[in-house]
Amino acid sequence: MEHPFLILVEILKVLGLKHLAEIAFEYKHVLYSWVVIALLIGCGYLASKKTDLIPSKMQNLFEVIVSGIEEFMVSVTGEEGRGFFPLTATIFIYIFACNLIGMIPGFYTPTANLNTTLSCAIIVFVYTHYLGIKIHGAHYIKQFLGPVWWMIPLMLPIEIIGHLARVLSLSFRLFGNMMGHELVLAILFMLAGAFFAPLPIMALGIFVAFVQAFIFFLLSVMYFTGAMEEAH
């Protein structure tokens, strides 16, 4: 989907960096991913630079978000889930921020590009099997072989295809929903203008951004938990 106005691209054009602006527009998902990363790092720094007995508003906000994610994840995975809590919390916060930033005029939703969602899905895929090998060692292969030896020729290809399909499922689900949301927003802005769009559509956009980030997070937690379990 072509965006007629991206504020960072326009700034580059004003500065006379036309060639760089063209590159930035072509790779806008990367550019605005960096913006999200910079914002999250900045907010994290502001929240943690002073840890007084009376916490700041930013610190309170981050504590509520992080503790809420941790409590939910531990309730699903048990105490052993704390080991991969930093990764899953980062995935949720990053994807949620990427989903939200596109609602700001002049900004782009990085997760509306398949490259962004695919990169997140590959990280989940790689860490799932790293976790399985780390916990079970060579016995991790038993999860792919089925309950009895004579089913190995059937179960092994099915399991391999199933695990590879997880990457497609994670990436295309998030990409499709966010791209669809971008298209709906563009159409409604075009038809209704700025008078109608801000109220119901912004509320719907926040809801969609949260749900999609939560689904990606929850599926990641389930995959990690499955890798830790013993083969049956």
C-alpha positions in Angstrom: 0.0 0.0 0.0 1.5 3.3 -1.0 1.5 6.1 1.6 1.3 9.6 0.1 2.8 11.2 3.1 5.5 9.7 5.5 6.9 12.4 7.7 10.5 11.0 7.9 10.7 10.6 4.1 9.4 14.2 3.7 12.0 15.5 6.1 14.8 13.8 4.0 13.3 15.5 0.9 13.3 18.9 2.6 17.0 18.4 3.5 17.8 17.8 -0.1 18.5 14.0 0.4 16.2 12.9 -2.4 18.0 9.6 -3.1 18.1 8.7 0.6 14.4 9.6 0.8 13.6 7.2 -2.1 15.5 4.4 -0.2 13.7 5.3 3.0 10.4 5.1 1.3 11.2 1.7 -0.3 12.3 0.3 3.0 9.8 2.2 5.2 9.1 -0.9 7.3 12.8 -1.0 8.3 12.9 2.8 8.9 9.8 2.8 11.2 10.9 -0.4 12.9 14.0 1.6 14.0 11.7 4.4 15.1 9.8 1.9 17.3 13.0 0.5 18.7 14.4 3.9 19.5 11.1 4.9 21.2 11.0 1.7 23.3 14.7 2.1 24.3 14.0 5.8 25.2 10.9 5.0 27.3 12.8 2.1 29.0 15.6 4.4 29.9 13.3 7.1 31.3 11.4 4.4 33.3 14.5 2.9 34.8 16.9 5.8 35.3 15.4 6.7 38.7 14.0 3.9 40.8 12.9 5.9 43.9 10.5 4.7 46.6 7.9 7.0 44.8 8.1 5.7 41.2 7.5 8.0 38.2 4.5 7.7 36.0 6.7 6.1 33.3 8.0 3.6 35.8 4.5 2.8 37.0 3.4 2.2 33.4 6.2 -0.1 32.6 5.9 -2.0 35.9 2.2 -2.6 35.2 2.8 -3.8 31.6 5.8 -6.0 32.4 4.3 -7.6 35.6 1.0 -8.2 33.8 2.7 -10.0 31.0 4.9 -12.0 33.4 1.9 -13.1 35.6 -0.1 -14.1 32.6 2.7 -16.1 31.1 3.7 -17.9 34.3 0.0 -18.8 34.8 0.2 -20.5 31.4 3.7 -22.1 31.5 4.5 -22.4 35.2 7.6 -21.2 36.8 9.9 -22.6 34.1 8.4 -20.0 31.7 10.4 -17.2 33.4 13.4 -18.3 31.5 12.0 -17.1 28.2 9.9 -14.3 29.7 12.4 -11.5 28.4 12.0 -12.7 24.8 8.2 -13.1 24.9 7.7 -9.8 26.6 9.9 -8.1 24.1 8.0 -9.7 21.2 4.6 -8.5 22.6 5.7 -5.0 23.4 7.6 -4.6 20.1 4.7 -5.9 17.9 2.1 -3.9 19.8 4.2 -0.7 19.4 4.7 -1.4 15.7 0.9 -2.0 15.3 0.1 1.3 17.1 2.6 3.6 15.5 0.9 3.4 12.1 -2.1 5.1 13.6 -0.1 8.4 13.9 -0.5 10.5 10.7 2.7 10.4 8.7 3.9 7.1 10.2 3.9 3.6 8.8 3.0 0.3 10.5 6.1 -1.9 10.2 4.0 -5.1 10.8 2.0 -4.3 7.6 5.1 -5.6 5.8 5.7 -9.3 5.5 9.4 -8.9 6.0 8.9 -7.6 9.6 6.4 -10.3 10.6 8.5 -13.0 9.0 11.6 -11.9 10.9 9.7 -12.1 14.2 8.3 -15.5 13.3 11.8 -16.8 12.4 13.1 -15.7 15.8 10.3 -17.6 17.5 10.9 -20.7 15.3 14.7 -20.8 16.0 14.3 -20.2 19.7 11.6 -22.9 20.0 14.1 -25.5 18.7 17.0 -24.1 20.6 15.0 -24.4 23.8 14.0 -28.0 23.0 17.6 -29.0 22.3 18.9 -27.2 25.4 16.4 -29.0 27.7 16.2 -32.4 26.1 19.4 -32.7 24.1 19.4 -35.3 21.4 16.2 -36.8 22.9 14.3 -33.7 21.5 14.1 -35.6 18.2 11.5 -37.9 19.8 8.9 -35.1 19.6 9.1 -35.5 15.8 8.9 -39.3 15.7 5.5 -40.2 17.1 4.6 -42.7 19.9 5.7 -45.9 18.1 8.7 -46.6 15.9 6.7 -47.9 12.9 5.0 -44.5 12.6 8.2 -42.6 12.1 8.0 -42.5 8.2 4.5 -40.9 8.6 5.0 -38.7 11.7 8.4 -37.2 10.9 7.4 -35.4 7.6 4.1 -34.3 9.2 5.9 -32.8 12.2 8.5 -31.1 10.0 5.8 -29.6 7.8 3.8 -28.6 10.9 6.8 -26.8 12.5 7.6 -25.0 9.2 4.0 -24.0 8.9 4.2 -22.2 12.2 6.5 -19.6 10.6 3.9 -19.0 7.8 1.0 -19.0 10.2 2.6 -16.4 12.6 3.9 -14.1 9.9 1.0 -14.2 7.5 -1.7 -13.8 10.2 -0.1 -10.7 11.6 0.8 -9.3 8.2 -2.6 -9.9 6.8 -4.5 -8.4 9.6 -2.3 -5.3 9.9 -2.3 -4.7 6.1 -6.1 -5.1 6.1 -6.3 -2.6 8.9 -4.1 -0.2 7.0 -6.3 -0.5 3.9 -9.6 0.0 5.9 -8.1 3.1 7.6 -7.1 4.5 4.2 -10.5 3.9 2.7 -12.4 5.4 5.6 -10.2 8.4 5.8 -10.7 8.9 2.1 -14.5 8.5 2.3 -15.3 10.1 5.7 -12.3 12.4 6.2 -10.8 13.4 9.5 -14.2 14.1 11.1 -15.4 10.5 11.3 -12.2 8.5 11.4 -10.6 9.6 14.7 -13.2 8.3 17.2 -14.5 4.9 16.3 -11.7 3.9 13.9 -8.9 4.9 16.4 -10.6 2.8 19.1 -11.0 -0.1 16.7 -7.3 0.3 15.6 -6.0 0.1 19.2 -8.1 -3.0 19.8 -6.8 -4.7 16.6 -3.2 -3.8 17.5 -3.5 -5.3 20.9 -5.3 -8.5 19.8 -2.8 -9.2 17.0 0.2 -8.6 19.3 -1.4 -10.8 22.0 -2.1 -13.7 19.5 1.5 -13.6 18.3 2.7 -13.6 21.9 0.4 -16.4 23.1 1.3 -18.7 20.2 5.0 -18.1 20.9 4.5 -19.0 24.5 2.6 -22.2 23.5 5.4 -23.2 21.1 8.1 -22.6 23.7 6.1 -24.6 26.3 5.6 -27.4 23.8 9.4 -27.6 23.2 10.0 -28.0 26.9 7.6 -30.9 27.3 8.7 -34.5 27.2 7.8 -36.5 24.1 4.9 -38.8 24.5 
